[in-house]
Amino acid sequence: MATAGLSVREAFFDVCRRAGMTTWFGNPGSTELRMFRDWPGDFAYVLALQEASAVGIAAGHAIATGRPSLVTLHSAGGVGHALGAVFDAYRDRVPLVVVAGQQSRSMLAARPFLSADEPATFPRPYVKWARQPELPAAVPAFLAEAIRVAATPPCGPVFLSVPDDDWDAAAEPVPERTVHTGFAADPAALREVASALDAATAPAIVAGPGVDEDRAWAELTALAERLRAAVWGAPMTSRAAFPEDHPLFQGHLPPVRAGIAKLLAGNDVVLVVGAPVFTYHVDSAGPPLAEGTRLFHLDCDPATAAWAVAGTSVLTTVRAGTAALLALVGERDRPAPPPRVPPRPPPPGDPLDAAAVLAALRTAIPPGAVVVEEAPSHRDALHDHLPMTRPRGYTTTGGGALGWGLPVAVGRALAGERVVCVVGDGSALYCVQSLWTAARHCVPLTVVVLDNARYESVAGLGRRLGIPAIPGTDLPGLDLTALATGFGVASGRVSTADGLAPALERALSHAGPYLLDVHVRATDTAIY
C-alpha cells in the first residue's frame, strides 16, 4: 500500500538522489510536464535541442563520471529521434537510464495524441531492460531496478516508460540496496589461460574498450610487459585500452577477417581482453585466425562470449580477470616484438593534409585534455599522429551511428573535463544542435572539424569495393562557422599551413566552447 503523502515523483527523486543522478538531460514535452512539478533545488536539468543530442550528452557525462546518467525523452516520437544514439550507447556499453513520457493511463484506451503503443518494445533490442510499470506506485521501485541493471557489467542503456498521470499518484519509499558488480572467473579457467600464455612462443594481446571501462589499464600494461606480448587495439574500439606510445603497442586491428588473421598469424597464443572476437565491417573470406593460433577471450558479457567466432571465452569483469592472470603468469625470457614505427606526418603544405593537422594538434593540445573523436576516415591517422597514452583519455563510437562524437564531447565537458573533439564535417552535422548546450553552459570544449566537404569514409569504402563514385557523398557549400555562431559558439576557419598553428592556439586557449573548421584535402585511398 502506498504511503500517505508520498508521491511517485517524490519517491522517484529520492531514488535518483541516492544514485547520484541529480543532473538530468533531455528535451521535454507535454507527456513529461507533471514530472517537473515542485522541481527540487538540488537537481539540475540540461536541455538539448534534439533527442539524439540529449542521449549523447548524457552518455558523455556517464563516461566521465563512471555512473549512470538519466535522460528524459518525449513519448514515442522523442524515443524514435534518439534511437541512433541509444544504439551507440548500447554497443559502447554506456550506462544510461532513459525515461520516456507516456500519455495518461486514463486516456490510453482511446489511442490519444502522442501516446506510445507497446512502449517497452520500441527501443529493443538496443536496451538491456525496458518496462512500463503496471501500476503507478511501482514506478520508483522500477527506477531503482533500472539503475542497477544499467550499472551491472556489461553496462548499457535501460528504458522506463512513465504515464503522465503516474507522477502525482501515491507511492512507497524504495529501500536502499547495494549491488557489488565485479566478478572473477572460475580459477580453473584462468589457470588454463595462464598456462597457455606461459607456454607461448609469441603471445599477443588484443585490448578492447572494456579495459578502459573497468579501469584496468595498469593491470593490462603490467600483464603485457610480463609476457613481452605484442599489443593490438581491438578493431572499431570505442576506447583506448593501452598506451599507444608503448614499445609493445603494434597498432589497431582492421575490421576485416583476412586482415586480422594475417596480422596475428605470427602469434601462437592471442588473448582478447574486453572486446568482441571480432568486430568486422568489411566482408572477407577465410578463417578468423591462422592455423596454429590459439585464442582466449576475457570479457564480462555472456552474449559476446556466445557469438565469438573463435577461441575459448572466460566470463569475468576485466580488471578482476586481468589482475588474476597477472598473479598466475610467470616471467619469461622471450624476445619482445619489434617496436612499431608510426608513419611520419606529411610536411605542412597547402592544401592541408589531415595527418599534418593531427600532428600539429598533438603539439598544441592542452595537457590532460580528453580527446573525443568521430572522424572515421581519419581515425588511423589520429592514432598515428595523436597517440592515446592515458586511461579514460579517448572516446569514439564503437557502434557506428553517426552523431555520437559531438554530444558525447559536450557531456564530458559538462562533467568538468577539458575536451578536444576531433570530428568530420559529415559527422558534426548529425547532432550539431549540441553546440547550443555547450554554449549555454560555457563548457571547456574545442571542436576541431576536419572538413573535406564529403562523406569520405563512405567514398573510401566504395573505392575498396570497386565503386569509384558514390552519389550523395559530396557536401559542398556548408558553412560550419556560421552554424556555430548561430548556436552561440565562437568559431574560426583555417585552410593554409601558415595559418594552422595560430588558429589552433586561438581555438585551444579560448574560454568556453570554440569550433575550428579546418579545410583539408580529400583523399583517394581506400580505407581498411
Number of C-alpha atoms within 10 A of each C-alpha: 7 15 11 9 10 15 22 25 23 23 22 21 20 17 21 21 14 11 16 12 20 20 17 18 27 27 21 23 15 13 21 24 13 17 22 12 12 9 14 11 7 8 13 13 15 18 21 25 17 19 29 29 33 31 36 33 34 35 37 29 30 22 23 21 14 15 19 26 30 25 27 28 29 26 26 21 14 21 26 16 16 21 19 22 29 31 21 27 28 23 19 26 26 27 30 32 30 26 23 29 29 26 23 15 15 10 13 15 7 8 11 11 9 17 22 22 13 12 22 18 14 17 22 16 11 20 24 19 20 23 18 21 19 9 12 22 24 18 28 26 19 18 25 19 14 22 25 22 21 25 22 15 22 23 24 27 33 30 31 21 25 27 27 21 20 24 25 17 16 20 26 20 18 17 8 9 8 6 9 7 11 15 15 18 18 12 12 9 14 23 15 14 23 20 15 20 26 17 14 19 17 20 28 27 28 28 27 26 27 30 27 24 25 16 17 22 24 16 20 25 20 14 21 20 17 15 26 21 28 25 30 23 26 29 23 24 25 25 26 28 34 28 18 23 19 15 16 24 23 22 20 20 22 22 20 19 21 18 16 21 18 12 15 23 16 15 21 20 24 26 23 24 30 30 27 26 23 23 19 15 13 14 10 13 8 9 13 21 23 18 10 11 17 19 22 22 25 26 28 26 19 13 11 19 21 9 11 15 15 16 18 16 23 22 20 23 25 32 27 17 26 27 17 18 22 19 10 15 20 16 11 14 9 13 11 16 17 11 13 15 12 14 10 11 17 13 12 18 12 12 13 24 24 25 25 22 26 24 21 18 22 14 13 15 20 15 8 11 16 25 23 28 27 26 28 23 24 22 17 17 21 23 18 22 21 21 20 21 15 17 19 20 19 22 26 28 25 20 20 18 17 20 25 34 29 33 33 31 35 36 31 29 27 24 16 13 21 20 28 29 28 27 27 27 25 24 22 28 17 18 23 19 22 29 29 21 25 27 21 15 14 18 25 26 31 30 26 27 24 28 26 22 19 17 22 27 20 16 25 22 19 16 17 14 12 10 11 13 11 14 6 10 15 14 14 9 7 12 10 21 18 14 17 24 17 12 18 18 21 20 21 19 20 18 19 17 16 13 11 19 17 12 17 24 14 15 24 26 14 16 14 19 29 30 26 25 24 25 21 22 16 17 15 11 13 18 18 15
